[in-house]
């Protein structure tokens, strides 16, 4: 029983931290361009190595 008194608030706190991180990522635009990186890898760079 004593273990539950510690684990339940800990689980709730971790869940709130995860929710906060997800909302922060949404607010900062982390999920705006999901296809950009997938398409960017297909384009060749025309720039040669710089000396």
N, C-alpha and C positions, 0 to 999 in steps of 0.2 A: 504493500500500500504506500509506503514511503517513497518507493521508486516512482510510482505514478505521479505523486505530487511534484516530483522534479521533472519527469519526462514530458508531461502534458504541456506545461508552460514553455519548456525548451522546444518542443515540436511546433507550438504556436508561434514562438519567436522566430524560428527558422523559416516557417512558412511566410510570415510577414516580411522578413528580409528578402526572401525570394520574390515575393510579389512586388516589393519596392524596387528591386533591381530590374524586374521586367517592365514596370511602369516607367522607370528612368530610361531604359533602353528605347521604349516607344516614344517618349517625349524628346529624346535627343536625336531621333531619326535613324536609329540603327537598322530599321526594317523598311526603309523607304525604297531602296533599289535592290530587289532580290535577284534580278536577272543581269545586272550590270557586270558583275564579276564573271558570270558564266559566259557572257558574250565577249568580254574583254580578252579572255584567254585565247580566243580564236583569231584575233587580229595580230599580224606580224608587226614588229617594230621595224620601221624603215631606218632608224638610226643605227649606224655601225658602232663598233666599239670606239670609245674616245681615247685618244692617246695623250 
